[in-house]
Every structure is written in C-alpha cells, then in structure tokens.
Amino acid sequence: MTDTAELQELAATVRAVLTRHGDRAALRQAIDSELGYDERLWHLLCEQVGVAALAIPEEYGGVGADLDTALVVLEELGRTLHNPPMLGSAVLGVQALLATGDADAAQRLLPGVAEGTRTLALCWADEKGWAAGTAGSASAARVPAGYAVRADGDTLTGTAHYVLDGANADTLLVVTADGLYEIDATAAGVTRTVVRTMDPTRRLSTVAFDGAAATRLGGDADAITARLRAVAWTALAAEQVGAADQCLDLTVEYSKSRVQFGRAIGSFQALKHRMADMYVLVESARSAAYAAIADLDRPVSAETTLDLESARIHCSHAFRSVVSETVQMHGGIAITWEHDAHLFFKRAHGDAELFGMPGRPLARPA
C-alpha cells in the first residue's frame, strides 16, 4: 500500500485540477462531445499529474506505484462524474495486459498509455454480462456470462458488449477462452457502435469482430477475468465513494442556503437526521472500499473475497441511497436538466449494473 500522506497529496492535486478545469459546464460539454469525455481535461491530468502512468511499471514508462494510487484518481473523478479513459484504459486495460505476462506487448503498448497518447479498451462482456473467471475468483456474477468473442487461431469472431472507451480506443484487448488478444481498433473486420445508455456521463459501446486478424498475448482466461473482476469491482467502489461524498456535500450546502418558513432547512432536526444517515452511509462505504483496495495485493482467500463482495454490494447501495436523498432534499430543482442531481442519480443506477454483482448474498447460513 502507498503511504497515506502521499495518497492524500495526490487526491488534493487531482481535485485541484478538476476544480479548475472540470466544472459542471465542462462536464455538460463533454457529455455532448464526439468522444464523450473532456479530452483537454484528460491531457491535463496526464501531463500535469501523470494519472495514466500511476499503475504502470517503470520499465514500461510508468510511475510504478501501487494500484491504490490509480484508484485515488477514480475517487476524485467520481466527485465530478467526468469519465476520461482512466477506468477503462489506465486501470482495466493496463491490468489485463500485465496479467498476461507478455513483456513484449507491455513494452509496445504501455508507454503510450502512460503518456496519455494511447487508449486501451477491454472487451470481456457478452449480452448477459461480464465473464467470471474461476481461478481463485470471487463468486460468479448474478447472471452467468461466457466469453463474448471466440478465437480461431489468429482471428476473432463475436460481439463484445458494454465496452468502456470502445468507440474511440486505439487498441482493443479482447478476453477469449484462449486468453487475451490484441487488435488494432481500426482493423478490418472490426465494427464499433456507441449504444444508448441511461447514464449519459459514461459512454459504452458494442464491438463486433468478423474474422478480424488479431495477435494472441496469451495468459490464462480464468485467471485474467478473476483479476479483472476484482480490480473492476474495487475501482468502481472507489468511484462510487467519491460520487456519494459529493452528493452529501451538495445536500449539506443546499440545506444551509435554502430558506423555508423563515429559516434554513438545514436547521430542521428531521433533515439533520437524514443528512447524518447519509454521512454514515458514505463513511461506511469508504471503509468497505478501502478494505477491498488493501486486499488487491494480497493472495485470494475467503476473507479477501468477502471484502470484495461487501464493497461491491454496499458501495452500490450507499451511492443509490445517498443520491436518492439528495434528490429528495433538493426538492423540485433536483429533477431539472440544469441541476446535476439527475446525473448522479443515473450514474448510481448505472454503476449498480456495471461489471455485474456477486451471485450470492453475503449473509450465508452456517
């Protein structure tokens, strides 16, 4: 684990950049842009802070920090709802590539990712959901899913769904039953389509392969998907904590300025209690997320699996509950397009489905 003081300093630096260059006007412009994210903001984060390089080993042009440093960035991004290629490329794409152990591919691809000039997109879900590995993994997702794409020698056939950064990525990493494959996103036989989603702040795509020529990077498919599931659930939990915390801050601030019956609504005891409950949810979610983050570098065990599943379930529940209170306590203004509450609401419900959920409840009979 990285030193706590260093993580706090990193969080403050990222937040300063986002505050200065990623306000709500920038977010709205990003949502309507061709890329779906603020390209200028992403380049600033890469050039000034080096966010894309954090979890990349030094021999491949990165900082060589632990993965928890990259998840600090995701927590801060969650506060603003900005969705540059941090989660899909700099976290999941990088982890998938490293999981293969292919040093040549890492040396070829990762320096560009670290600089922010290359974007990876990971293809590992079919229509039912994300493939779940069995090699020391957490319990399977609630809806069983297989590998969306089939490999036949050096060609790929099939359609991957729910691909983060899929429409604009430079390189696609495709998980198949035979391991991980690399393919140029503009190669013949590859068709990328942006799909309509409930959450406009996170753009997803389908990627269809029709006998497309690809390069096999290897690796065990079950081990890769098990690692990806652990990283994805933990990264999403960190992002959810940041977003829920921001919703709490927005609600508290509004309760101080909104006057009803001649006094600020935040002075009413009933609303104080509701905001206190929101605070407990945010802090308990933070504890669950940080426990899962601390487990990422530990061997898989029943304890680490329980921490991971707890974070996935509780952080999703906490975010949805907190943002629902945000909408309620803001009153009618929260359901207008101009206010950001509805964007947090949509992100909360979209995140609850992204990457699947544990297939069994946490409370189990003895």
C-alpha positions in Angstrom: 0.0 0.0 0.0 1.2 3.5 -0.8 1.8 5.9 2.1 -1.4 7.6 3.2 0.1 11.1 3.2 1.2 10.6 -0.5 -2.3 9.4 -1.4 -3.8 12.5 0.3 -1.5 14.8 -1.6 -2.3 13.0 -4.9 -6.0 13.4 -4.2 -5.6 17.1 -3.4 -3.7 17.6 -6.6 -6.2 15.8 -8.8 -9.1 17.6 -7.1 -7.4 21.0 -7.8 -7.1 20.2 -11.5 -10.7 19.0 -11.7 -11.9 22.1 -9.8 -10.1 24.5 -12.1 -10.7 22.8 -15.4 -13.6 20.3 -14.9 -16.5 22.3 -13.6 -20.2 21.4 -14.4 -20.0 23.4 -17.7 -17.1 21.3 -18.8 -19.0 18.2 -17.9 -22.0 19.2 -19.9 -19.8 19.9 -22.9 -18.1 16.6 -22.5 -21.3 14.7 -22.5 -22.4 16.2 -25.8 -18.9 15.9 -27.4 -17.9 13.3 -30.0 -15.6 11.5 -27.6 -18.0 11.6 -24.7 -15.3 12.9 -22.3 -13.3 16.1 -22.0 -10.1 15.4 -24.0 -8.4 18.6 -22.8 -9.0 17.7 -19.2 -7.6 14.2 -19.7 -4.4 15.5 -21.3 -4.0 18.0 -18.4 -4.4 15.1 -15.9 -1.9 13.0 -17.8 0.7 15.8 -18.4 0.5 17.7 -15.0 -0.3 14.8 -12.7 0.7 11.7 -14.6 -2.5 9.8 -13.7 -2.4 7.3 -16.6 1.1 6.3 -15.7 0.5 5.6 -12.0 -0.2 1.9 -12.1 2.2 1.1 -14.9 5.6 -0.4 -14.0 8.6 1.9 -14.5 10.2 -0.4 -17.1 7.2 0.3 -19.3 7.3 4.1 -18.9 5.1 4.4 -15.9 5.4 5.6 -12.3 5.5 2.1 -10.9 3.1 2.9 -8.0 0.7 0.5 -6.4 -2.8 0.2 -7.9 -4.3 2.1 -5.0 -2.8 5.3 -6.3 -4.8 5.0 -9.5 -8.0 4.3 -7.5 -7.5 7.6 -5.6 -7.8 9.3 -9.0 -11.0 7.4 -9.7 -12.5 8.5 -6.4 -11.8 12.1 -7.3 -13.2 11.7 -10.8 -16.4 10.2 -9.2 -17.0 13.5 -7.5 -17.2 15.3 -10.8 -18.7 12.5 -12.9 -16.0 13.1 -15.6 -15.2 9.9 -17.3 -11.9 10.1 -19.2 -10.2 6.8 -20.2 -8.9 6.3 -16.6 -11.0 3.3 -15.6 -11.3 1.6 -18.9 -7.8 2.1 -20.2 -5.3 3.2 -17.5 -6.7 0.7 -14.9 -8.6 -2.2 -16.5 -6.7 -2.2 -19.8 -3.3 -2.0 -18.1 -4.2 -4.7 -15.6 -5.4 -7.1 -18.3 -2.2 -6.6 -20.3 0.0 -7.1 -17.2 -1.9 -10.2 -16.3 -0.8 -11.9 -19.5 2.9 -11.6 -18.5 3.7 -10.6 -22.1 6.6 -8.2 -21.7 6.9 -7.5 -25.4 3.3 -6.4 -25.7 3.6 -4.3 -22.5 6.8 -2.6 -23.8 5.0 -1.9 -27.1 1.7 -0.6 -25.7 2.1 0.8 -22.2 4.5 3.7 -22.8 1.8 5.3 -24.9 -0.8 4.6 -22.3 1.3 6.2 -19.6 1.7 9.3 -21.7 -2.0 9.5 -22.4 -1.4 9.2 -26.1 -2.8 5.7 -26.5 -6.1 4.4 -25.2 -6.9 0.7 -24.5 -10.4 -0.7 -24.4 -11.2 -4.1 -22.8 -13.7 -6.4 -24.4 -14.9 -9.1 -22.0 -18.7 -9.0 -21.7 -21.4 -10.6 -23.7 -25.1 -9.5 -23.7 -25.7 -11.2 -20.3 -22.7 -9.7 -18.6 -19.1 -10.0 -17.8 -17.3 -13.3 -18.0 -16.3 -14.6 -14.5 -13.1 -16.5 -14.0 -13.0 -19.4 -11.7 -9.3 -19.4 -10.7 -9.4 -18.1 -7.2 -12.1 -15.6 -8.2 -15.0 -14.1 -6.3 -18.4 -15.8 -6.7 -19.8 -15.7 -10.2 -21.9 -12.8 -11.3 -25.6 -12.9 -10.7 -26.2 -13.6 -14.4 -23.9 -16.3 -15.8 -21.9 -15.0 -18.7 -19.4 -16.6 -21.1 -16.8 -15.1 -23.3 -18.3 -12.8 -25.9 -15.7 -13.4 -28.6 -14.4 -16.6 -30.0 -10.8 -17.1 -31.2 -10.0 -19.3 -34.1 -6.2 -19.3 -34.5 -5.3 -15.6 -35.1 -8.8 -14.4 -35.9 -11.7 -13.2 -33.7 -15.4 -13.6 -34.2 -18.2 -12.4 -32.0 -19.6 -9.3 -30.3 -18.4 -7.7 -27.1 -20.9 -5.6 -25.2 -20.6 -2.8 -22.6 -17.1 -1.8 -23.7 -15.7 1.3 -21.9 -13.9 3.7 -24.2 -14.7 1.2 -27.0 -15.7 3.8 -29.7 -12.5 5.8 -29.5 -9.8 3.5 -28.3 -6.7 2.9 -30.3 -6.1 -0.7 -29.2 -8.7 -3.3 -28.2 -7.8 -6.1 -25.7 -10.2 -9.0 -26.1 -10.6 -11.7 -23.5 -11.4 -15.1 -25.0 -11.5 -18.7 -23.7 -7.9 -19.0 -25.2 -6.6 -15.9 -23.3 -6.1 -12.3 -24.2 -5.8 -10.9 -27.8 -4.6 -7.6 -29.0 -6.1 -5.9 -32.1 -6.0 -2.5 -33.7 -9.3 -0.9 -33.2 -9.4 0.2 -36.9 -8.6 -3.2 -38.3 -10.6 -4.8 -41.0 -13.5 -6.9 -39.6 -14.0 -4.7 -36.5 -17.2 -2.6 -36.1 -17.7 -0.3 -33.2 -21.1 1.1 -32.2 -21.9 3.5 -29.4 -25.0 2.3 -27.6 -27.7 4.4 -25.8 -27.4 4.2 -22.0 -29.2 5.5 -19.0 -26.1 7.3 -17.7 -25.0 9.9 -20.3 -21.7 10.5 -18.4 -20.4 7.1 -19.2 -20.3 6.0 -22.8 -20.4 2.3 -23.6 -20.1 0.5 -27.0 -20.5 -2.8 -28.7 -17.6 -4.1 -30.7 -18.2 -6.7 -33.3 -15.5 -8.9 -34.8 -16.0 -10.7 -38.1 -12.9 -12.9 -38.7 -10.7 -10.0 -37.6 -7.0 -10.7 -37.5 -5.5 -10.3 -34.0 -2.4 -11.0 -32.0 -2.6 -13.5 -29.2 -0.9 -12.3 -26.0 -1.7 -15.4 -24.0 -2.5 -15.8 -20.3 -5.0 -18.0 -18.6 -8.5 -16.7 -19.3 -9.9 -17.7 -15.9 -7.0 -16.0 -14.1 -7.3 -12.9 -16.2 -11.1 -12.5 -15.7 -10.8 -13.2 -12.0 -8.2 -10.4 -11.7 -10.3 -8.1 -13.8 -13.4 -8.7 -11.8 -11.6 -7.9 -8.5 -10.0 -4.7 -9.9 -13.2 -3.6 -11.6 -15.4 -4.0 -8.6 -12.8 -2.3 -6.3 -12.2 0.6 -8.8 -16.0 1.1 -9.1 -16.4 1.1 -5.3 -13.7 3.9 -5.1 -15.5 5.9 -7.7 -18.9 5.4 -6.0 -17.5 6.7 -2.7 -16.3 9.9 -4.4 -19.6 10.4 -6.1 -21.7 9.7 -2.9 -19.4 12.1 -0.9 -20.0 14.8 -3.4 -23.8 14.2 -3.2 -23.6 14.6 0.6 -21.6 17.8 0.2 -24.1 19.2 -2.3 -27.0 18.4 0.0 -25.5 19.9 3.1 -24.5 23.1 1.3 -28.0 23.4 -0.2 -29.6 22.9 3.2 -27.7 25.9 4.5 -28.9 28.2 1.8 -32.5 27.1 1.1 -34.9 29.0 3.3 -38.3 27.7 4.2 -40.7 29.0 6.9 -38.2 31.8 7.6 -35.2 29.6 8.4 -32.6 27.5 6.6 -34.0 24.0 6.0 -30.7 22.5 7.4 -31.8 23.8 10.8 -34.8 21.4 11.0 -34.0 18.3 13.1 -35.6 15.8 10.8 -33.4 16.9 7.9 -30.3 16.9 10.2 -31.0 13.3 11.0 -31.4 12.4 7.3 -28.1 14.0 6.5 -26.4 12.3 9.4 -27.7 9.0 7.9 -26.2 10.0 4.6 -22.9 10.6 6.3 -22.9 7.2 7.9 -23.6 5.6 4.5 -20.7 7.5 2.9 -18.2 6.7 5.6 -19.2 3.0 5.8 -18.9 2.7 2.0 -15.4 4.4 2.2 -14.3 1.8 4.8 -15.6 -1.1 2.7 -14.0 0.3 -0.5 -10.6 0.9 1.2 -10.7 -2.7 2.7 -11.1 -4.1 -0.8 -8.4 -1.9 -2.1 -6.0 -3.1 0.6 -6.7 -6.7 -0.4 -5.8 -6.2 -4.1 -2.1 -7.1 -3.4 -3.0 -10.0 -1.1 -3.5 -13.6 -2.1 -7.1 -14.5 -2.8 -8.8 -16.0 0.2 -12.3 -16.3 1.7 -11.6 -13.1 3.6 -10.4 -11.1 0.6 -13.4 -12.4 -1.4 -15.8 -11.3 1.3 -14.2 -7.9 1.4 -14.6 -7.5 -2.3 -18.2 -8.6 -2.5 -19.0 -6.4 0.5 -17.5 -3.4 -1.2 -19.4 -4.1 -4.4 -22.7 -4.5 -2.7 -22.5 -1.9 0.0 -20.9 0.9 -2.1 -23.6 0.4 -4.8 -26.4 0.5 -2.1 -24.8 3.5 -0.3 -24.4 5.6 -3.5 -28.0 4.9 -4.6 -29.4 5.7 -1.2 -27.4 8.9 -0.8 -28.2 10.2 -4.2 -31.9 9.5 -3.6 -31.8 11.6 -0.5 -30.0 14.3 -2.5 -32.9 14.4 -5.0 -35.5 14.4 -2.2 -33.8 17.1 -0.1 -33.2 19.4 -3.1 -36.9 19.3 -4.0 -38.1 20.2 -7.5 -34.8 21.7 -8.6 -33.2 18.3 -8.5 -35.3 16.9 -11.3 -34.4 19.6 -13.7 -31.9 19.1 -16.5 -29.9 22.1 -15.4 -29.1 20.6 -11.9 -26.5 17.8 -11.6 -28.6 15.7 -9.2 -30.1 13.7 -12.0 -26.7 12.9 -13.5 -25.5 11.5 -10.1 -28.8 9.5 -9.9 -28.3 8.0 -13.3 -24.6 7.2 -12.6 -25.6 5.5 -9.3 -28.1 3.2 -11.0 -25.8 2.6 -14.0 -22.9 1.7 -11.7 -25.0 -0.8 -9.8 -25.2 -2.9 -13.0 -21.7 -2.3 -14.4 -19.4 -5.3 -14.2 -22.1 -7.5 -12.6 -22.8 -8.3 -8.9 -21.9 -11.2 -6.6 -24.1 -14.1 -7.4 -25.0 -14.9 -3.8 -25.9 -12.9 -0.8 -23.3 -12.0 1.8 -25.4 -13.5 4.7 -25.0 -17.2 4.4 -26.4 -20.0 6.6 -23.9 -21.8 8.8 
